[in-house]
């Protein structure tokens, strides 16, 4: 798999958004909402891409970094 590390993006996007939420939760409630939506959307898009790129006929590991 070349290019963007999709599995890492799918794993780390919610974590990074949680860190941002942790630092700004008390001061900016609207930022918390949009940060959580953005993190979930990035993870969802990466998951859908992995689903569509999966080849059922191929043997072995298909997605590795």
C-alpha positions as CSV (number, residue, x, y, z in Angstrom):
1,X,0.0,0.0,0.0
2,X,1.6,3.2,-1.2
3,X,0.8,6.8,-0.5
4,X,-1.3,7.9,2.5
5,X,-1.0,5.5,5.6
6,X,-4.8,4.9,5.7
7,X,-4.7,2.5,8.7
8,X,-2.7,5.0,10.8
9,X,-5.1,7.8,9.9
10,X,-8.1,5.7,10.7
11,X,-6.5,4.8,14.1
12,X,-5.1,8.2,15.1
13,X,-7.7,10.6,13.9
14,X,-10.1,10.0,16.9
15,X,-7.1,10.1,19.3
16,X,-5.9,13.5,18.0
17,X,-9.4,14.9,18.1
18,X,-9.7,13.7,21.6
19,X,-6.5,15.5,22.6
20,X,-7.8,18.7,21.0
21,X,-11.1,18.3,22.9
22,X,-9.2,17.7,26.1
23,X,-7.4,21.0,25.9
24,X,-10.2,23.2,24.7
25,X,-13.4,21.7,26.2
26,X,-13.9,24.2,29.0
27,X,-13.3,27.3,26.9
28,X,-14.8,26.6,23.5
29,X,-17.8,24.2,23.5
30,X,-18.5,24.7,19.8
31,X,-14.9,23.8,18.9
32,X,-15.5,20.5,20.8
33,X,-18.5,19.6,18.7
34,X,-16.8,20.4,15.4
35,X,-13.6,18.7,16.4
36,X,-15.4,15.5,17.3
37,X,-17.3,15.6,14.0
38,X,-14.1,16.1,12.0
39,X,-12.3,13.3,13.8
40,X,-15.2,10.9,13.2
41,X,-15.6,11.9,9.6
42,X,-11.9,11.4,8.8
43,X,-12.1,8.0,10.4
44,X,-15.3,7.1,8.5
45,X,-13.8,8.2,5.2
46,X,-10.7,6.1,5.8
47,X,-12.8,3.1,6.8
48,X,-15.0,3.4,3.7
49,X,-11.9,3.6,1.5
50,X,-10.4,0.5,3.1
51,X,-13.7,-1.3,2.6
52,X,-13.8,-0.4,-1.1
53,X,-10.1,-1.1,-1.7
54,X,-10.3,-4.6,-0.2
55,X,-9.9,-7.4,-2.8
56,X,-11.7,-10.5,-1.8
57,X,-9.9,-12.7,-4.3
58,X,-6.4,-11.8,-3.1
59,X,-4.6,-13.9,-0.6
60,X,-2.5,-12.6,2.3
61,X,-2.3,-9.2,4.0
62,X,-3.7,-6.5,1.8
63,X,-3.4,-3.4,4.1
64,X,-0.1,-3.0,5.9
65,X,2.2,-0.1,6.6
